[in-house]
């Protein structure tokens, strides 16, 4: 018997020694995957999670993380597969259903997206699902192609990729990795067997098609990637995207070679490289240049640390022949996704591609107004300029109605060049939406423009200034409809009789505030009762915070002082303090952060001789977000900022 016991112990010891190390190895790999996720090294995190799931397909919790990562990286079909498995196994959380709906929207399945948004609403009784349903309606409108724009692929497209069109006199410059460039058929990038991009130029024909392409400016050619570029015709300046030499190559988190800009000038009948752009850096990419005609304004895309997302847009000015320090264009335009391929139609009209703003698919084309105060009136160009694929790198001809863009909309897994031509004369229209009671601009109001036949011809949402700019065909009658949660719908008729070169026509729309539960019949009565009760209503003050901070900013102290003055004027009043965080960071961290915010505001009042028994305070962490920006949802910084708040109610 003792011998048998010893044998069992030895066998157990042997089994432990055989199976424990792999188990520990899997746990270490899981820890590495989580570390990569927290450090935003999403491609490596996804690779590790995939390996873990392949080893044990019973671990359905990994499907949620893989779905989120695939969605963040734009691998929509892979994300769709993971979410279908989660739903089939009945293990999908509310956030999983939310990202599932986003994935379906990117893939053009709007009916499926609406269904899973409805399922999300059943699990979470908040306003986020309603907001996203409104976004889905906007996407549906953007998807409408009235057939007025002529859009056709160019005959110079090859079996690989062509993109980055630049108008060059009567010709067009573009990038291609599928054409002969010099004596060699093509160059290959390291061990990945991907050919290098090279620059070509071709004459433009009357119908928008191109003649025979030839290599462009051999003096600019490097051994590696060349393009895209930007050209300033009035100054003879050119900036070209290239990658660093092999000894300087560093890979970023998506395993792309870091890119740089090089300056070139036209000398002696040809283009000559002068030097690297002064702010190029081998630690990150500086690419996709966009110069104005005079060569005094430069925009570019970069994954420089400290940005808002994977790739941000930056602006740089030339002063006294020197480029000034580049400035990030800020959260109004830059999101947690990718902002790429800027294009300046003139000094104040910017086009760019983005995955972070509401769109039809992957990269969508957007238009914005650029001035000394920043970026305004961002709008999606809609169909047919955008599709459920990637649409990017736009260039306009001098008439402003025709031009070129790149897209992979034909599902061929390659980028193609397209020529487009818009009809007739277009009149710029700028719509301002305001609250009728206080005159304040209303951001994120949904606008739709309907023609005389009732068809939606344009759509968008207002920016932080309550503005949205759009172009309408002249000589037609239109109705502009405005919608916003907790407001009655507004409408105004206009006739676009202006010309394209006239200043923008300004349209003002005022909306009546309305409780979400009130219907039209009850509204007038409810509004009258509300006005009668104004004096007895509690006063609400809101202050906001930078990311991960709890100290009160100087810009917010005036709000605190107003609240303090009201409290002192009403000795019998009570103060309720509720503090919140956005969804970034862990839930435990956000709870502690909101507790600190609430405690600091409470101490502010106590230090001003307000008795503690008049004050109640509580931190709510990320549990009560004001918008869609929950875990796993890509949001611009401006939307996250709304959730970092303390609400002070004086009763």
PLY file of the C-alpha trace (Angstrom):
ply
format ascii 1.0
element vertex 651
property float x
property float y
property float z
element edge 650
property int vertex1
property int vertex2
end_header
0.00 0.00 0.00
2.72 2.50 0.80
4.40 1.64 -2.49
1.15 2.30 -4.35
0.81 5.68 -2.62
4.36 6.61 -3.60
3.61 5.62 -7.19
0.54 7.87 -7.29
2.50 10.80 -5.87
5.26 10.28 -8.43
2.72 10.14 -11.27
1.01 13.33 -10.09
4.37 15.06 -9.81
5.27 13.93 -13.32
1.93 15.10 -14.72
2.33 18.47 -13.02
5.81 18.87 -14.44
4.56 17.96 -17.92
1.48 20.19 -18.06
2.17 23.09 -15.73
4.83 24.89 -17.82
2.57 25.24 -20.89
-0.24 26.49 -18.66
2.10 29.03 -17.12
3.29 29.90 -20.62
-0.26 30.60 -21.76
-0.85 32.78 -18.73
2.31 34.76 -19.48
1.19 35.17 -23.09
-2.18 36.44 -21.87
-0.39 38.96 -19.65
1.72 40.08 -22.64
-1.40 40.43 -24.75
-3.07 42.58 -22.07
0.08 44.71 -21.76
0.15 45.25 -25.53
-3.53 46.19 -25.42
-3.00 48.72 -22.64
0.00 50.20 -24.52
-2.13 50.45 -27.71
0.08 47.99 -29.58
-3.09 46.56 -31.09
-1.61 44.45 -33.92
0.68 42.54 -31.54
-2.12 42.20 -28.98
-4.44 40.75 -31.63
-1.76 38.30 -32.76
-1.29 37.05 -29.20
-5.02 36.76 -28.53
-5.48 34.83 -31.77
-2.78 32.34 -30.69
-4.37 31.93 -27.25
-7.79 31.30 -28.78
-6.42 28.76 -31.25
-4.94 26.84 -28.31
-8.25 26.82 -26.42
-11.43 27.73 -28.33
-13.50 27.39 -25.16
-12.17 30.74 -23.95
-14.98 32.82 -25.41
-13.89 35.87 -23.40
-11.03 36.21 -25.88
-13.51 36.64 -28.75
-14.70 39.95 -27.28
-11.18 41.35 -27.11
-10.28 40.06 -30.59
-13.44 41.58 -32.04
-12.66 44.96 -30.54
-9.04 44.88 -31.74
-9.94 43.75 -35.26
-12.50 46.58 -35.42
-9.96 49.15 -34.21
-7.48 47.98 -36.85
-10.03 48.15 -39.65
-10.15 44.37 -40.11
-13.93 44.48 -40.35
-14.59 41.02 -41.76
-12.42 39.43 -39.08
-14.25 41.44 -36.39
-17.57 40.33 -37.85
-16.54 36.68 -37.54
-15.67 37.06 -33.85
-18.90 38.87 -32.99
-21.01 36.30 -34.81
-19.38 33.59 -32.67
-20.09 35.59 -29.49
-23.74 36.04 -30.42
-24.10 32.39 -31.46
-22.71 31.28 -28.08
-24.92 33.84 -26.29
-21.90 35.41 -24.59
-22.06 38.91 -26.13
-22.13 41.82 -23.69
-23.84 45.14 -24.39
-20.53 46.66 -25.52
-19.95 43.67 -27.82
-23.34 44.28 -29.46
-22.46 47.94 -29.86
-19.20 47.24 -31.68
-20.94 44.49 -33.67
-23.40 47.14 -34.89
-20.51 49.47 -35.79
-18.81 46.68 -37.73
-21.95 45.95 -39.73
-22.33 49.65 -40.47
-18.79 49.78 -41.84
-19.58 46.81 -44.06
-22.71 48.51 -45.39
-25.23 46.26 -43.60
-27.38 49.06 -42.16
-30.37 46.85 -41.46
-28.22 44.47 -39.39
-26.59 47.41 -37.64
-29.97 48.83 -36.66
-31.07 45.42 -35.32
-28.08 45.06 -33.00
-28.38 48.67 -31.84
-31.92 47.78 -30.80
-30.58 44.73 -28.92
-28.03 46.99 -27.22
-30.84 49.31 -26.13
-32.61 46.37 -24.49
-29.54 45.63 -22.37
-28.58 49.21 -21.51
-31.20 51.81 -20.71
-29.14 54.85 -21.68
-29.22 57.47 -24.44
-26.22 56.07 -26.30
-28.22 53.64 -28.43
-30.63 56.41 -29.47
-27.73 58.66 -30.45
-26.20 55.87 -32.52
-29.52 55.16 -34.20
-29.61 58.85 -35.19
-26.07 58.44 -36.57
-27.24 55.43 -38.54
-29.97 57.55 -40.09
-27.30 60.11 -41.05
-25.23 57.33 -42.64
-28.27 56.19 -44.61
-28.68 59.69 -45.96
-24.99 59.95 -46.81
-25.33 56.70 -48.73
-27.92 58.16 -51.12
-26.39 58.70 -54.57
-28.65 60.90 -56.69
-26.69 60.00 -59.81
-25.74 63.62 -60.50
-21.98 63.08 -60.22
-20.14 61.33 -63.01
-17.67 58.88 -61.44
-15.56 56.43 -63.46
-12.31 54.50 -62.95
-9.24 55.49 -64.95
-7.91 53.24 -67.68
-4.36 53.59 -66.30
-5.24 51.50 -63.22
-3.18 48.31 -62.95
-3.59 45.03 -61.08
-1.94 46.66 -58.06
-2.55 50.14 -56.54
-2.72 53.68 -57.88
-3.48 56.66 -55.62
-2.26 60.12 -54.55
-3.38 62.20 -57.59
-1.84 65.67 -57.94
-2.87 68.12 -60.69
0.31 69.26 -62.50
-0.58 71.74 -65.24
-2.32 69.75 -67.97
-1.09 66.48 -66.49
-1.71 64.34 -63.42
0.97 62.92 -61.11
0.11 59.77 -59.16
1.71 56.88 -57.23
1.75 53.31 -58.47
3.36 50.04 -57.42
2.22 48.14 -60.51
4.14 49.84 -63.34
7.58 49.67 -64.85
9.89 52.24 -63.31
13.29 52.30 -64.98
15.18 49.23 -66.16
13.81 46.95 -63.43
10.29 45.58 -63.47
9.81 46.66 -59.86
11.62 46.92 -56.54
10.65 44.84 -53.53
10.41 45.95 -49.94
12.63 43.75 -47.75
11.17 40.25 -47.25
7.50 41.18 -47.60
7.56 40.92 -51.42
5.65 44.18 -51.78
6.83 46.46 -54.61
7.87 50.01 -53.91
5.62 52.93 -54.83
6.95 55.10 -57.62
5.77 58.39 -59.14
4.28 58.65 -62.64
2.84 61.47 -64.72
0.31 61.33 -67.56
-1.43 63.95 -69.74
-5.06 64.66 -68.90
-7.56 64.17 -71.71
-10.82 66.03 -72.34
-12.99 63.29 -70.81
-10.90 63.10 -67.61
-9.05 59.98 -68.63
-5.24 59.94 -68.82
-2.80 59.32 -71.63
0.22 57.05 -71.38
1.99 57.38 -67.98
5.76 57.79 -67.77
8.04 57.96 -64.70
7.96 61.42 -63.12
11.08 63.43 -62.20
13.76 60.76 -62.07
15.85 63.20 -60.02
13.43 62.62 -57.13
13.61 58.85 -57.29
14.98 56.96 -54.29
15.72 53.26 -53.85
12.55 52.88 -51.81
9.05 54.37 -51.64
8.39 57.63 -53.52
5.08 59.42 -53.05
2.58 60.79 -52.56
3.69 64.40 -53.07
2.36 67.95 -53.06
3.27 70.80 -55.39
3.03 74.58 -54.85
2.81 76.05 -58.39
3.36 79.68 -57.35
6.61 78.98 -55.49
8.12 76.06 -57.40
8.28 74.06 -54.17
7.52 70.35 -53.84
7.40 67.96 -50.88
7.65 64.21 -51.51
6.92 61.31 -49.14
9.76 58.76 -48.96
10.87 56.19 -46.41
14.11 56.21 -44.45
17.19 54.31 -45.55
17.47 50.73 -44.25
19.97 51.56 -41.50
17.47 54.12 -40.12
14.30 52.07 -40.57
12.19 51.56 -37.47
8.86 49.80 -37.56
5.79 51.36 -36.00
3.00 49.44 -34.27
1.51 48.33 -37.58
4.87 47.19 -39.00
5.01 49.98 -41.58
8.33 51.59 -42.40
8.40 55.10 -41.01
8.04 57.75 -43.69
9.53 61.22 -44.09
9.08 64.28 -46.29
11.85 65.57 -48.53
11.88 69.06 -50.05
12.56 69.53 -53.75
12.80 72.50 -56.09
12.55 72.94 -59.85
16.02 73.83 -61.17
17.60 73.61 -64.62
14.55 72.10 -66.23
14.12 69.33 -63.68
13.29 68.58 -60.04
16.12 68.33 -57.54
15.96 67.05 -53.94
17.22 69.68 -51.50
17.01 68.10 -48.06
14.76 66.28 -45.60
11.88 68.32 -44.22
13.20 70.00 -41.09
10.67 68.29 -38.80
11.08 64.77 -40.21
12.03 62.22 -37.55
13.01 58.53 -37.95
11.07 57.66 -34.77
7.71 58.37 -36.43
6.17 59.07 -39.82
5.67 62.49 -41.40
3.84 61.92 -44.67
1.01 62.89 -47.08
1.94 66.58 -47.63
-0.59 69.21 -48.72
0.80 72.62 -49.76
-1.17 75.73 -50.65
-0.46 77.37 -54.02
2.09 79.80 -52.55
3.95 77.14 -50.55
3.41 79.02 -47.28
1.00 76.54 -45.62
1.70 72.84 -45.18
-0.51 70.12 -43.79
0.67 66.57 -43.26
-0.27 63.33 -41.50
1.84 61.88 -38.70
1.77 59.19 -36.01
3.91 61.47 -33.86
3.57 60.66 -30.12
1.16 62.86 -28.20
-1.56 62.89 -30.85
-5.23 61.97 -30.53
-5.18 58.72 -32.50
-3.25 56.41 -34.81
-2.51 59.26 -37.24
-3.27 62.98 -36.84
-3.20 65.99 -39.14
-0.72 68.80 -38.43
-0.34 72.31 -39.87
2.88 74.22 -40.44
3.53 77.77 -41.73
6.53 79.08 -43.63
7.89 82.35 -42.28
10.98 84.09 -43.78
11.91 80.98 -45.79
11.76 78.73 -42.72
9.09 76.29 -41.60
7.66 77.04 -38.16
6.95 74.37 -35.52
4.06 72.12 -36.69
0.84 72.31 -34.66
-1.69 69.52 -34.19
-5.02 70.56 -35.74
-6.77 69.44 -32.56
-9.67 67.19 -31.53
-12.25 68.86 -33.75
-10.69 67.05 -36.73
-8.35 64.44 -35.22
-9.96 61.34 -33.71
-8.78 58.11 -32.13
-8.70 56.60 -35.62
-6.76 57.66 -38.71
-6.76 61.11 -40.31
-4.77 60.97 -43.57
-4.28 62.50 -47.04
-5.04 66.20 -46.46
-5.65 68.38 -49.52
-5.92 72.18 -49.63
-8.29 73.32 -52.37
-7.49 76.87 -51.28
-6.16 78.47 -48.09
-9.47 77.92 -46.28
-10.98 74.73 -47.75
-9.53 71.47 -46.50
-10.32 67.95 -47.65
-9.07 64.89 -45.78
-9.72 61.18 -45.21
-10.72 59.74 -41.83
-11.78 56.51 -40.17
-12.81 58.25 -36.93
-15.64 60.53 -38.04
-19.07 59.12 -38.86
-18.87 57.61 -42.33
-19.89 54.89 -44.75
-16.98 52.50 -44.40
-13.23 52.59 -43.79
-11.60 55.84 -44.86
-14.17 58.46 -45.89
-13.57 61.83 -47.54
-14.52 64.95 -45.57
-14.56 68.69 -46.21
-13.78 71.32 -43.58
-13.26 75.04 -43.24
-9.80 76.10 -42.05
-8.95 79.49 -40.53
-6.66 81.01 -37.91
-8.89 79.75 -35.07
-8.89 76.12 -36.17
-11.05 73.69 -38.15
-14.81 74.18 -38.54
-17.86 72.78 -40.36
-16.57 69.27 -40.94
-18.89 67.32 -43.22
-18.86 63.95 -44.91
-18.95 64.25 -48.73
-21.36 61.31 -48.91
-21.99 59.09 -51.92
-20.70 58.73 -54.57
-17.47 60.23 -53.25
-17.57 57.78 -50.35
-18.38 54.08 -50.29
-18.22 51.20 -47.83
-14.54 50.80 -48.76
-11.59 53.20 -48.38
-11.97 56.54 -50.20
-9.12 59.03 -49.97
-6.54 61.34 -51.66
-8.75 63.84 -53.48
-7.51 66.45 -55.98
-9.66 69.13 -57.67
-9.27 70.74 -61.08
-9.47 74.51 -61.51
-13.23 74.49 -62.16
-13.85 73.13 -58.62
-16.42 70.67 -60.01
-14.20 67.91 -61.31
-11.16 66.05 -60.09
-9.69 62.75 -59.04
-9.76 60.49 -56.00
-8.58 57.01 -54.97
-10.78 54.19 -53.71
-10.89 50.41 -53.23
-14.71 50.40 -53.61
-14.63 47.70 -56.27
-13.63 45.10 -53.62
-10.51 44.21 -55.58
-8.19 44.68 -52.57
-6.35 47.38 -54.49
-6.63 51.13 -54.74
-7.82 52.63 -58.02
-7.95 56.16 -59.39
-11.35 57.62 -60.30
-12.32 60.73 -62.26
-15.40 62.63 -61.07
-17.39 65.54 -62.42
-20.14 67.40 -60.57
-22.99 69.01 -62.54
-23.95 72.64 -62.96
-23.21 75.51 -60.62
-23.07 74.88 -56.90
-23.92 77.45 -54.25
-22.26 77.26 -50.84
-24.76 77.31 -47.96
-23.92 77.66 -44.26
-26.58 76.67 -41.72
-26.54 77.85 -38.10
-28.75 76.00 -35.60
-29.55 77.69 -32.28
-31.65 77.21 -29.17
-34.63 79.53 -29.61
-34.86 80.35 -25.89
-31.26 81.34 -25.14
-29.74 81.80 -28.60
-26.92 79.36 -27.89
-25.59 77.34 -30.87
-26.59 73.67 -30.90
-23.85 71.19 -31.72
-24.52 67.70 -33.16
-27.89 68.70 -34.60
-28.76 66.48 -37.58
-29.55 68.36 -40.79
-31.17 67.03 -43.97
-31.73 68.99 -47.20
-34.69 67.83 -49.29
-35.46 68.88 -52.85
-38.93 69.57 -54.31
-39.43 65.83 -54.92
-38.72 65.03 -51.25
-35.36 63.36 -51.93
-32.51 63.91 -49.46
-29.77 65.71 -51.41
-27.41 66.57 -48.54
-27.05 65.71 -44.86
-24.71 66.30 -41.95
-24.37 67.30 -38.30
-23.49 70.71 -36.87
-20.12 71.36 -35.27
-19.41 72.84 -31.83
-20.38 76.29 -33.18
-23.74 75.02 -34.39
-22.63 75.34 -38.03
-22.73 73.05 -41.05
-21.55 74.04 -44.55
-22.71 72.35 -47.76
-23.00 72.94 -51.51
-26.39 72.96 -53.27
-27.24 73.07 -56.97
-28.41 76.54 -57.98
-31.91 77.25 -59.23
-33.72 74.63 -57.13
-36.09 74.87 -54.18
-35.09 73.06 -50.99
-36.28 72.40 -47.45
-33.75 72.18 -44.64
-34.85 70.02 -41.70
-33.05 70.07 -38.33
-33.38 67.47 -35.58
-31.82 67.17 -32.14
-32.70 65.07 -29.11
-35.03 66.90 -26.68
-35.87 69.58 -29.29
-38.77 69.95 -31.67
-37.93 69.52 -35.36
-37.22 72.73 -37.25
-37.61 73.39 -40.96
-36.92 76.22 -43.39
-37.46 76.61 -47.13
-34.73 78.13 -49.32
-34.10 78.71 -53.00
-30.49 78.35 -54.16
-30.25 81.13 -56.73
-26.65 82.14 -56.11
-23.52 81.30 -58.09
-20.63 79.10 -57.02
-18.24 82.03 -56.62
-20.57 84.00 -54.33
-20.07 84.05 -50.55
-21.86 81.33 -48.63
-25.56 81.95 -48.03
-26.26 81.94 -44.29
-29.37 80.11 -43.06
-30.43 80.36 -39.39
-32.64 77.73 -37.78
-33.95 77.96 -34.21
-35.21 74.91 -32.33
-37.64 74.79 -29.39
-36.45 72.83 -26.35
-38.71 69.90 -25.57
-38.64 67.18 -22.88
-37.89 63.82 -24.44
-41.23 62.40 -23.25
-43.44 65.25 -24.46
-45.38 64.96 -27.71
-46.39 67.86 -29.91
-49.86 68.20 -28.36
-48.42 68.49 -24.86
-45.47 70.67 -25.72
-47.07 74.12 -25.47
-48.61 73.31 -22.07
-45.40 71.75 -20.79
-43.33 74.72 -21.93
-45.67 77.23 -20.26
-45.60 75.28 -17.00
-41.84 75.05 -17.20
-41.51 78.83 -17.57
-43.79 79.41 -14.57
-41.65 77.10 -12.46
-38.29 78.56 -13.47
-37.80 80.37 -10.22
-38.29 77.17 -8.21
-36.03 75.02 -10.37
-32.58 74.06 -9.06
-29.61 75.84 -10.61
-27.06 73.63 -12.34
-23.39 74.45 -12.93
-20.97 72.24 -14.84
-17.17 72.25 -14.89
-14.89 70.12 -17.06
-11.42 68.62 -16.75
-8.42 67.59 -18.84
-7.84 63.86 -19.25
-6.98 62.06 -15.95
-6.94 65.34 -13.94
-8.97 66.32 -10.90
-7.60 69.80 -10.15
-9.82 72.70 -11.17
-8.60 74.59 -14.23
-8.39 78.39 -14.09
-10.91 78.58 -16.95
-13.50 76.78 -14.77
-13.13 78.91 -11.63
-15.61 81.51 -12.86
-18.31 78.80 -12.93
-17.47 77.81 -9.35
-17.60 81.43 -8.24
-21.08 81.82 -9.80
-22.30 78.76 -7.93
-20.77 80.05 -4.69
-22.46 83.44 -5.11
-25.85 81.75 -5.55
-25.31 79.53 -2.48
-24.43 82.55 -0.33
-27.46 84.47 -1.63
-29.75 81.62 -0.53
-28.69 80.51 2.97
-31.26 77.70 3.03
-30.06 76.10 -0.21
-28.41 72.70 -0.51
-25.52 71.68 -2.78
-25.33 68.35 -4.62
-22.00 67.55 -6.25
-21.78 64.71 -8.79
-18.46 64.00 -10.55
-17.84 61.78 -13.56
-15.01 60.43 -15.73
-14.82 59.39 -19.37
-14.47 55.73 -20.35
-10.71 55.70 -20.92
-8.74 53.88 -18.25
-9.96 51.10 -15.98
-13.28 51.39 -14.14
-11.53 51.36 -10.75
-9.20 54.19 -11.81
-12.11 56.26 -13.14
-14.05 55.71 -9.92
-11.13 56.98 -7.83
-10.65 59.89 -10.20
-14.29 60.99 -9.98
-14.19 60.64 -6.17
-11.22 63.02 -6.07
-13.02 65.50 -8.31
-16.12 65.48 -6.10
-14.07 65.82 -2.91
-12.06 68.76 -4.26
-15.19 70.69 -5.27
-16.75 69.97 -1.88
-13.63 71.31 -0.15
-13.83 74.42 -2.31
-17.22 75.32 -0.82
-16.21 74.38 2.72
-13.12 76.59 2.44
-15.49 79.47 1.50
-17.40 79.05 4.80
-20.26 76.92 3.48
-21.32 74.47 6.23
-20.50 70.81 5.35
-24.01 69.64 6.29
-25.37 71.66 3.33
-23.20 69.70 0.90
-23.49 66.16 -0.49
-20.92 64.79 -2.94
-20.40 61.57 -4.86
-18.21 60.21 -7.66
-19.83 58.06 -10.34
-16.79 56.98 -12.37
-17.66 56.20 -16.00
-21.14 54.87 -15.18
-23.13 57.83 -16.57
-21.68 58.85 -19.94
-23.44 61.61 -21.85
-22.77 60.19 -25.29
-21.70 57.12 -27.26
-18.09 57.09 -26.00
-18.19 53.84 -24.00
-15.40 51.27 -23.82
-14.38 50.10 -27.26
-16.03 53.01 -29.11
-13.77 55.28 -31.16
-14.58 58.91 -30.27
-12.89 62.28 -30.89
-11.40 64.03 -27.87
-14.16 66.67 -27.97
-16.77 63.98 -27.20
-14.70 62.34 -24.46
-14.26 65.79 -22.86
-18.03 66.13 -22.35
-17.97 63.13 -20.01
-15.18 64.50 -17.75
-17.34 66.76 -15.61
-18.62 67.77 -12.22
-22.27 68.80 -11.98
-23.10 71.18 -9.11
-26.80 71.45 -8.34
-27.96 74.23 -6.00
-31.46 73.52 -4.62
0 1
1 2
2 3
3 4
4 5
5 6
6 7
7 8
8 9
9 10
10 11
11 12
12 13
13 14
14 15
15 16
16 17
17 18
18 19
19 20
20 21
21 22
22 23
23 24
24 25
25 26
26 27
27 28
28 29
29 30
30 31
31 32
32 33
33 34
34 35
35 36
36 37
37 38
38 39
39 40
40 41
41 42
42 43
43 44
44 45
45 46
46 47
47 48
48 49
49 50
50 51
51 52
52 53
53 54
54 55
55 56
56 57
57 58
58 59
59 60
60 61
61 62
62 63
63 64
64 65
65 66
66 67
67 68
68 69
69 70
70 71
71 72
72 73
73 74
74 75
75 76
76 77
77 78
78 79
79 80
80 81
81 82
82 83
83 84
84 85
85 86
86 87
87 88
88 89
89 90
90 91
91 92
92 93
93 94
94 95
95 96
96 97
97 98
98 99
99 100
100 101
101 102
102 103
103 104
104 105
105 106
106 107
107 108
108 109
109 110
110 111
111 112
112 113
113 114
114 115
115 116
116 117
117 118
118 119
119 120
120 121
121 122
122 123
123 124
124 125
125 126
126 127
127 128
128 129
129 130
130 131
131 132
132 133
133 134
134 135
135 136
136 137
137 138
138 139
139 140
140 141
141 142
142 143
143 144
144 145
145 146
146 147
147 148
148 149
149 150
150 151
151 152
152 153
153 154
154 155
155 156
156 157
157 158
158 159
159 160
160 161
161 162
162 163
163 164
164 165
165 166
166 167
167 168
168 169
169 170
170 171
171 172
172 173
173 174
174 175
175 176
176 177
177 178
178 179
179 180
180 181
181 182
182 183
183 184
184 185
185 186
186 187
187 188
188 189
189 190
190 191
191 192
192 193
193 194
194 195
195 196
196 197
197 198
198 199
199 200
200 201
201 202
202 203
203 204
204 205
205 206
206 207
207 208
208 209
209 210
210 211
211 212
212 213
213 214
214 215
215 216
216 217
217 218
218 219
219 220
220 221
221 222
222 223
223 224
224 225
225 226
226 227
227 228
228 229
229 230
230 231
231 232
232 233
233 234
234 235
235 236
236 237
237 238
238 239
239 240
240 241
241 242
242 243
243 244
244 245
245 246
246 247
247 248
248 249
249 250
250 251
251 252
252 253
253 254
254 255
255 256
256 257
257 258
258 259
259 260
260 261
261 262
262 263
263 264
264 265
265 266
266 267
267 268
268 269
269 270
270 271
271 272
272 273
273 274
274 275
275 276
276 277
277 278
278 279
279 280
280 281
281 282
282 283
283 284
284 285
285 286
286 287
287 288
288 289
289 290
290 291
291 292
292 293
293 294
294 295
295 296
296 297
297 298
298 299
299 300
300 301
301 302
302 303
303 304
304 305
305 306
306 307
307 308
308 309
309 310
310 311
311 312
312 313
313 314
314 315
315 316
316 317
317 318
318 319
319 320
320 321
321 322
322 323
323 324
324 325
325 326
326 327
327 328
328 329
329 330
330 331
331 332
332 333
333 334
334 335
335 336
336 337
337 338
338 339
339 340
340 341
341 342
342 343
343 344
344 345
345 346
346 347
347 348
348 349
349 350
350 351
351 352
352 353
353 354
354 355
355 356
356 357
357 358
358 359
359 360
360 361
361 362
362 363
363 364
364 365
365 366
366 367
367 368
368 369
369 370
370 371
371 372
372 373
373 374
374 375
375 376
376 377
377 378
378 379
379 380
380 381
381 382
382 383
383 384
384 385
385 386
386 387
387 388
388 389
389 390
390 391
391 392
392 393
393 394
394 395
395 396
396 397
397 398
398 399
399 400
400 401
401 402
402 403
403 404
404 405
405 406
406 407
407 408
408 409
409 410
410 411
411 412
412 413
413 414
414 415
415 416
416 417
417 418
418 419
419 420
420 421
421 422
422 423
423 424
424 425
425 426
426 427
427 428
428 429
429 430
430 431
431 432
432 433
433 434
434 435
435 436
436 437
437 438
438 439
439 440
440 441
441 442
442 443
443 444
444 445
445 446
446 447
447 448
448 449
449 450
450 451
451 452
452 453
453 454
454 455
455 456
456 457
457 458
458 459
459 460
460 461
461 462
462 463
463 464
464 465
465 466
466 467
467 468
468 469
469 470
470 471
471 472
472 473
473 474
474 475
475 476
476 477
477 478
478 479
479 480
480 481
481 482
482 483
483 484
484 485
485 486
486 487
487 488
488 489
489 490
490 491
491 492
492 493
493 494
494 495
495 496
496 497
497 498
498 499
499 500
500 501
501 502
502 503
503 504
504 505
505 506
506 507
507 508
508 509
509 510
510 511
511 512
512 513
513 514
514 515
515 516
516 517
517 518
518 519
519 520
520 521
521 522
522 523
523 524
524 525
525 526
526 527
527 528
528 529
529 530
530 531
531 532
532 533
533 534
534 535
535 536
536 537
537 538
538 539
539 540
540 541
541 542
542 543
543 544
544 545
545 546
546 547
547 548
548 549
549 550
550 551
551 552
552 553
553 554
554 555
555 556
556 557
557 558
558 559
559 560
560 561
561 562
562 563
563 564
564 565
565 566
566 567
567 568
568 569
569 570
570 571
571 572
572 573
573 574
574 575
575 576
576 577
577 578
578 579
579 580
580 581
581 582
582 583
583 584
584 585
585 586
586 587
587 588
588 589
589 590
590 591
591 592
592 593
593 594
594 595
595 596
596 597
597 598
598 599
599 600
600 601
601 602
602 603
603 604
604 605
605 606
606 607
607 608
608 609
609 610
610 611
611 612
612 613
613 614
614 615
615 616
616 617
617 618
618 619
619 620
620 621
621 622
622 623
623 624
624 625
625 626
626 627
627 628
628 629
629 630
630 631
631 632
632 633
633 634
634 635
635 636
636 637
637 638
638 639
639 640
640 641
641 642
642 643
643 644
644 645
645 646
646 647
647 648
648 649
649 650
